[in-house]
């Protein structure tokens, strides 16, 4: 039965679930196989609640028991049904079936929206958005052949090749380089120094790539942020920039341009900015690093609950890092983090699991209640990165006190 195979595939592989779950029409299942439909809903609930890559038979059974009150006969029937699902052999054709169904679903939506655009019911941008989604279904060579299994190549790419190194040595020792496929975020309370942190690190990471850094910013104006980047790259104050304008401009170009081409781009976006605007820019550029600041304000996904909408947004950011370059996102810390030095993962605003589950690394930046203090507290609350040859296992989830120097837009290790 196709429905059994779909549930089995989604349970053993979260990536396949994420890729296809939105396009599975459960109406027939609900009307004809109600117990299967309930199990299918439990798969949704499980992945929404837990940061795991698969679901075991016992976990699926426990999830069902917790959500549905059943008598002994139904529990026995559910247990046997779950055993049947997991004992069945994998049907390799099920992925092709889901991919075909996904394309048909997208094509159907495209046709419907095209008629609505013609009749003036919706804006043309909606059609363009759906068409972009449809185009993304093209399978590339890497998806066909899969990842290399050459150990020498794997070790070289993950350890020998230096990625984007941090200005703060603590982060090099704990997280290590950022490479394509790496997605993480920083979180902190307002006026902690998030923009200064980004400017400080961007000014160092530009040295480790020939590509461009694209910083999508929707808090302060882009001109203010660009000035902070000037300060961070050169290590100078605003007064020094004004006093030595031409010399600073020339030095900045020497440090950040390559072959006369600009390589640090600050994009001034606002709360109405759509994911398609960002994707459109990245398609035309050559990104080596992507910064999404603040990521929670980016529009483009709708869900029944805010946490689910954020989950899909962070999944989208993860896809960007796979396709283009490492992604650093910025989020807020909740009110309970006010005045707390070392922030914990549960202090991420508007999420206890959804955001955190999608990230490879998470860094909390805390500060004292005394707003005049220059001490900042870094805490690695999640770290799935492999690191570099000089990374220290003891610091994988470490913490450190560092110094913020806002006058030159830099952070500094405290030795």
C-alpha positions as CSV (number, residue, x, y, z in Angstrom):
1,X,0.0,0.0,0.0
2,X,1.4,3.4,-1.0
3,X,0.2,5.1,2.2
4,X,2.3,2.6,4.3
5,X,5.4,3.2,2.2
6,X,5.0,7.0,2.5
7,X,4.7,6.8,6.3
8,X,7.7,4.4,6.5
9,X,9.9,6.7,4.3
10,X,9.0,9.8,6.4
11,X,9.7,8.0,9.6
12,X,13.2,6.7,8.6
13,X,14.3,9.9,6.8
14,X,13.4,13.4,8.0
15,X,15.0,15.0,4.9
16,X,12.5,13.2,2.7
17,X,9.7,14.2,5.0
18,X,10.7,17.9,4.8
19,X,10.9,17.7,1.0
20,X,7.5,16.2,0.4
21,X,5.1,16.4,3.4
22,X,3.4,19.6,2.1
23,X,2.4,17.9,-1.1
24,X,0.8,14.7,0.3
25,X,-3.0,14.9,0.0
26,X,-4.3,12.9,3.0
27,X,-8.1,13.2,2.1
28,X,-8.3,9.7,0.7
29,X,-6.3,8.3,3.6
30,X,-8.5,10.0,6.2
31,X,-11.7,8.8,4.5
32,X,-10.6,5.2,3.9
33,X,-7.9,4.4,6.4
34,X,-8.5,6.6,9.5
35,X,-5.9,4.8,11.7
36,X,-3.3,5.4,9.1
37,X,-4.3,9.0,8.8
38,X,-3.8,9.4,12.6
39,X,-0.4,7.8,12.4
40,X,0.5,10.2,9.6
41,X,-0.5,13.2,11.8
42,X,1.7,11.8,14.5
43,X,4.7,12.0,12.2
44,X,4.0,15.7,11.7
45,X,3.7,16.3,15.4
46,X,6.8,14.3,16.2
47,X,9.1,16.2,13.9
48,X,7.6,19.5,14.9
49,X,8.3,18.8,18.6
50,X,11.6,16.9,18.5
51,X,14.9,17.6,16.9
52,X,15.6,14.1,15.5
53,X,16.5,12.7,12.1
54,X,14.1,9.7,12.2
55,X,11.3,8.1,14.2
56,X,11.5,4.7,15.8
57,X,8.4,2.3,16.0
58,X,8.2,2.8,19.8
59,X,8.4,6.6,19.5
60,X,5.5,6.6,16.9
61,X,3.4,4.3,19.1
62,X,4.1,6.4,22.2
63,X,3.1,9.6,20.3
64,X,-0.1,7.9,19.2
65,X,-1.0,6.9,22.8
66,X,-0.3,10.4,24.1
67,X,-2.6,12.0,21.6
68,X,-5.5,9.5,21.3
69,X,-7.4,7.7,24.0
70,X,-7.8,4.1,22.8
71,X,-9.0,0.8,24.2
72,X,-6.9,-2.3,24.3
73,X,-8.1,-3.6,20.9
74,X,-7.3,-0.4,19.1
75,X,-3.9,-0.2,20.8
76,X,-3.1,-3.7,19.6
77,X,-4.3,-2.8,16.1
78,X,-2.1,0.3,16.1
79,X,0.9,-1.7,17.3
80,X,0.5,-4.3,14.6
81,X,0.0,-1.6,12.0
82,X,3.2,0.2,13.1
83,X,5.1,-3.2,13.0
84,X,3.8,-3.8,9.4
85,X,5.0,-0.3,8.4
86,X,8.5,-0.7,9.7
87,X,8.9,-4.4,8.7
88,X,8.0,-3.7,5.1
89,X,10.8,-3.5,2.6
90,X,11.7,-0.1,1.2
91,X,10.0,0.6,-2.1
92,X,12.6,2.6,-4.1
93,X,9.8,3.8,-6.5
94,X,8.1,5.8,-3.7
95,X,10.5,8.7,-4.0
96,X,9.8,9.0,-7.7
97,X,6.1,8.9,-7.0
98,X,6.3,11.7,-4.4
99,X,8.5,13.8,-6.7
100,X,6.0,13.4,-9.6
101,X,3.1,14.2,-7.3
102,X,5.0,17.3,-6.0
103,X,5.6,18.6,-9.5
104,X,1.9,18.0,-10.4
105,X,0.8,19.8,-7.3
106,X,3.0,22.8,-8.0
107,X,1.9,22.8,-11.7
108,X,-1.7,22.8,-10.6
109,X,-1.2,25.7,-8.2
110,X,0.6,27.6,-10.9
111,X,-2.3,27.2,-13.3
112,X,-4.9,28.3,-10.7
113,X,-2.9,31.4,-9.7
114,X,-2.3,32.3,-13.4
115,X,-6.1,32.5,-13.9
116,X,-6.4,34.6,-10.7
117,X,-3.7,36.9,-12.0
118,X,-5.5,37.2,-15.4
119,X,-8.8,38.1,-13.6
120,X,-7.1,40.6,-11.3
121,X,-7.7,38.6,-8.1
122,X,-4.1,38.4,-7.0
123,X,-0.9,40.2,-7.8
124,X,1.6,38.9,-10.4
125,X,4.3,38.6,-7.8
126,X,2.4,35.5,-6.4
127,X,2.6,33.9,-9.8
128,X,6.3,34.6,-10.0
129,X,6.9,33.1,-6.5
130,X,5.1,29.9,-7.5
131,X,7.0,29.7,-10.8
132,X,10.3,30.0,-8.9
133,X,9.2,27.1,-6.7
134,X,8.4,25.0,-9.7
135,X,11.7,25.8,-11.3
136,X,13.6,24.6,-8.2
137,X,12.3,21.0,-8.8
138,X,15.0,20.5,-11.5
139,X,17.3,17.8,-10.2
140,X,21.0,18.7,-10.2
141,X,24.0,16.4,-10.7
142,X,24.9,16.2,-7.1
143,X,21.4,15.1,-6.1
144,X,21.6,12.3,-8.7
145,X,25.1,11.0,-7.8
146,X,25.0,11.8,-4.1
147,X,27.9,12.9,-1.9
148,X,31.3,11.6,-2.5
149,X,32.5,8.7,-0.4
150,X,36.2,9.2,-1.1
151,X,37.6,9.5,2.4
152,X,40.7,11.5,1.4
153,X,38.4,14.1,-0.3
154,X,36.1,14.2,2.7
155,X,38.9,14.8,5.2
156,X,40.5,17.3,2.9
157,X,37.4,19.4,2.5
158,X,36.3,19.2,6.1
159,X,39.7,19.6,7.9
160,X,42.5,20.6,5.6
161,X,40.7,23.3,3.6
162,X,40.4,26.4,5.8
163,X,36.9,27.9,5.7
164,X,35.9,31.3,7.0
165,X,37.8,32.0,10.2
166,X,36.6,34.1,13.0
167,X,38.3,37.2,14.4
168,X,37.7,35.8,17.9
169,X,40.1,33.0,18.6
170,X,37.7,31.5,21.1
171,X,35.3,30.8,18.2
172,X,38.0,29.3,16.1
173,X,38.9,26.9,18.9
174,X,35.2,26.0,19.6
175,X,33.3,26.2,16.3
176,X,36.1,26.3,13.8
177,X,35.7,27.5,10.2
178,X,32.4,28.1,8.5
179,X,32.0,26.2,5.3
180,X,29.3,25.8,2.6
181,X,26.5,23.8,4.2
182,X,26.9,25.4,7.6
183,X,24.0,27.2,9.1
184,X,23.8,28.8,12.5
185,X,22.6,31.9,14.4
186,X,23.5,34.3,17.1
187,X,20.9,35.5,19.6
188,X,21.0,38.3,22.2
189,X,18.9,41.0,23.8
190,X,18.6,44.4,22.1
191,X,21.6,46.7,22.4
192,X,23.9,43.9,23.3
193,X,26.2,44.4,20.3
194,X,24.9,42.0,17.6
195,X,25.7,44.4,14.7
196,X,29.1,45.1,16.1
197,X,29.7,41.4,16.4
198,X,28.8,40.8,12.8
199,X,30.9,43.7,11.5
200,X,33.8,42.5,13.5
201,X,33.6,38.9,12.1
202,X,32.8,39.9,8.6
203,X,35.8,42.2,8.5
204,X,38.0,39.1,9.3
205,X,36.1,36.5,7.2
206,X,36.5,38.5,4.0
207,X,40.2,37.6,4.2
208,X,39.4,33.9,3.7
209,X,37.3,34.1,0.6
210,X,37.5,35.4,-2.9
211,X,33.7,35.5,-3.1
212,X,31.2,38.1,-1.8
213,X,29.6,38.6,1.5
214,X,25.9,39.5,1.3
215,X,24.4,41.0,4.5
216,X,20.6,41.4,4.5
217,X,19.8,43.9,7.2
218,X,16.4,45.1,8.4
219,X,17.2,46.9,11.7
220,X,19.4,50.0,11.4
221,X,19.9,51.7,8.0
222,X,22.3,50.1,5.6
223,X,24.5,53.2,5.6
224,X,25.0,52.9,9.3
225,X,26.0,49.3,9.0
226,X,28.3,50.0,6.2
227,X,30.1,52.6,8.3
228,X,30.5,50.0,11.1
229,X,32.1,47.6,8.6
230,X,34.5,50.4,7.6
231,X,35.4,50.8,11.2
232,X,35.8,47.1,11.8
233,X,38.0,46.5,8.7
234,X,40.3,49.4,9.5
235,X,40.1,49.3,13.3
236,X,39.4,53.1,13.4
237,X,36.9,55.3,15.1
238,X,34.3,57.5,13.4
239,X,36.4,60.6,14.1
240,X,39.4,58.9,12.4
241,X,37.2,58.1,9.4
242,X,36.2,61.7,9.1
243,X,39.7,63.0,9.6
244,X,41.4,60.7,7.1
245,X,38.5,60.1,4.7
246,X,40.5,59.5,1.5
247,X,43.2,57.4,3.1
248,X,40.5,55.2,4.9
249,X,38.6,54.8,1.6
250,X,41.7,53.6,-0.2
251,X,42.7,51.2,2.6
252,X,39.2,49.8,2.8
253,X,39.2,49.1,-1.0
254,X,42.6,47.4,-0.7
255,X,41.3,45.1,2.1
256,X,37.8,44.2,0.7
257,X,37.9,44.6,-3.1
258,X,39.4,42.0,-5.5
259,X,40.3,42.9,-9.1
260,X,38.5,46.2,-8.6
261,X,35.2,44.4,-7.6
262,X,33.3,45.2,-4.5
263,X,32.9,42.1,-2.2
264,X,30.9,43.2,0.9
265,X,27.3,44.1,0.1
266,X,24.9,45.5,2.8
267,X,21.3,45.1,1.5
268,X,18.9,47.4,3.2
269,X,15.7,45.4,3.5
270,X,12.6,46.0,5.6
271,X,9.9,43.9,7.3
272,X,8.0,43.4,4.1
273,X,11.0,41.9,2.3
274,X,10.2,38.5,0.8
275,X,12.4,35.5,0.6
276,X,12.2,35.7,-3.2
277,X,13.9,39.1,-3.1
278,X,16.8,37.6,-1.3
279,X,16.9,34.5,-3.5
280,X,16.8,36.7,-6.6
281,X,19.9,38.7,-5.4
282,X,21.8,35.6,-4.5
283,X,21.2,34.0,-7.9
284,X,22.8,36.9,-9.6
285,X,25.8,37.2,-7.3
286,X,28.7,35.0,-6.1
287,X,28.2,34.7,-2.3
288,X,30.8,33.3,0.0
289,X,28.9,34.2,3.1
290,X,25.2,35.1,3.7
291,X,24.0,37.1,6.8
292,X,20.3,37.2,7.6
293,X,19.7,40.0,10.1
294,X,17.0,39.8,11.6
295,X,15.9,36.5,10.1
296,X,12.5,36.3,11.9
297,X,11.3,39.4,10.1
298,X,11.8,37.9,6.6
299,X,8.4,37.2,5.0
300,X,7.5,34.4,2.6
301,X,6.0,31.5,4.5
302,X,2.6,31.1,6.1
303,X,1.6,28.5,8.8
304,X,-1.1,28.0,11.3
305,X,1.2,28.9,14.2
306,X,4.0,31.4,14.5
307,X,6.5,28.7,15.7
308,X,5.7,26.5,12.6
309,X,6.2,29.5,10.3
310,X,9.6,30.2,11.9
311,X,10.5,26.5,11.5
312,X,10.0,26.7,7.8
313,X,11.8,30.0,7.6
314,X,14.9,28.4,9.3
315,X,14.6,25.4,7.0
316,X,14.8,27.8,4.1
317,X,17.9,29.4,5.5
318,X,19.5,25.9,5.8
319,X,18.7,25.3,2.1
320,X,20.5,28.6,1.2
321,X,23.7,27.4,3.0
322,X,23.7,24.2,1.0
323,X,23.1,25.9,-2.3
324,X,25.3,29.0,-1.9
325,X,27.5,29.6,1.1
326,X,27.5,29.4,4.9
327,X,24.7,31.4,6.6
328,X,24.8,33.4,9.8
329,X,21.4,34.4,11.0
330,X,20.5,36.8,13.8
331,X,17.7,36.3,16.3
332,X,16.5,37.9,19.5
333,X,16.8,36.5,23.0
334,X,13.6,36.4,25.1
335,X,12.9,38.7,28.0
336,X,14.2,36.2,30.5
337,X,17.7,36.7,29.1
338,X,17.8,40.3,30.2
339,X,20.9,40.8,32.4
340,X,21.9,37.2,32.1
341,X,25.6,36.7,31.2
342,X,25.6,33.2,29.7
343,X,22.5,32.6,27.7
344,X,21.0,29.2,27.2
345,X,19.2,27.7,24.2
346,X,15.8,28.0,25.8
347,X,16.2,31.8,25.8
348,X,15.8,32.0,22.0
349,X,12.8,34.3,21.4
350,X,9.6,32.7,20.1
351,X,10.9,29.2,20.0
352,X,11.9,26.3,22.3
353,X,12.7,23.8,19.5
354,X,11.7,24.9,16.0
355,X,14.5,27.3,15.3
356,X,17.1,25.5,17.3
357,X,16.5,22.2,15.5
358,X,17.5,23.5,12.1
359,X,20.9,25.1,13.1
360,X,24.3,23.5,13.1
361,X,25.5,26.0,15.7
362,X,24.0,28.5,18.0
363,X,25.8,31.3,19.9
364,X,24.3,33.3,22.7
365,X,25.7,36.7,23.5
366,X,24.9,38.0,27.0
367,X,25.9,41.1,29.0
368,X,25.7,42.4,32.5
369,X,22.8,44.6,33.7
370,X,25.3,47.4,33.8
371,X,25.0,49.0,30.4
372,X,28.4,50.7,30.7
373,X,30.2,47.4,30.9
374,X,32.3,46.4,27.8
375,X,32.3,42.7,28.8
376,X,30.2,40.3,26.7
377,X,29.6,36.7,27.5
378,X,29.6,34.1,24.7
379,X,28.1,30.7,25.1
380,X,28.0,27.9,22.5
381,X,24.6,26.4,23.1
382,X,24.7,24.0,20.1
383,X,27.6,22.8,17.9
384,X,27.4,20.2,15.2
385,X,30.3,21.6,13.2
386,X,33.4,19.4,12.6
387,X,35.8,22.2,13.4
388,X,39.4,22.7,12.2
389,X,42.7,21.0,13.0
390,X,43.3,23.5,15.8
391,X,39.8,23.2,17.3
392,X,39.6,22.0,20.9
393,X,37.0,19.3,21.8
394,X,36.7,20.7,25.3
395,X,35.4,24.0,23.9
396,X,32.8,22.6,21.6
397,X,30.1,23.8,24.0
398,X,32.3,26.3,25.8
399,X,31.8,29.8,27.0
400,X,34.0,32.8,27.2
401,X,34.2,36.4,28.3
402,X,35.2,38.8,25.5
403,X,35.6,42.6,25.1
404,X,33.4,44.7,22.9
405,X,35.0,47.8,21.4
406,X,32.1,49.7,19.9
407,X,34.2,52.7,18.9
408,X,36.0,50.6,16.3
409,X,33.2,48.0,15.8
410,X,35.3,45.0,16.9
411,X,35.2,42.3,19.5
412,X,38.4,41.1,21.2
413,X,39.4,38.0,23.1
414,X,40.2,38.4,26.8
415,X,43.4,36.4,27.3
